[in-house]
Amino acid sequence: MLREYLAETGSFLWPVGDPSNLFFSHWNNEVEGFYMQVDRVDDIDRIIEGNLARFNDSNERACLDLMLYNQLSRQMLRMLRVLSAPNGHLVNIAMKGFGMNSVVKLVAFSAGHALREVEMHEQFTDDEWKSELR
């Protein structure tokens, strides 16, 4: 229905010029710590790049090389929001080869959390899964 409306009118009724650049984050220059709309996306990209550089400097074993783009930045901000919540936790299930493992490592590092990875195999049972989650 929304797509049909947009196809007919060609515009949004929101006070947002470009919805693809609509970001929300805890990383705000004016009022850090509050989750609110980000006015300048370039600031978020600089903060993410700074966290990536800090991660690469602090970790000799794994050096991440990420190319940032809007969807990846937006996904990282969502993950950071979840991990920053009290008792926040994240279960990321993704196919190998899409770079989500690297993104999760960077987000966990940025939030100041330790990352725990579970390797799945064909004979993985429900009891093993419950044991891993404890």
Helices and strands as residue ranges (DSSP letters): H 2-9, G 19-21, E 23-25, E 36-38, H 41-58, H 70-84, H 100-111, H 126-133
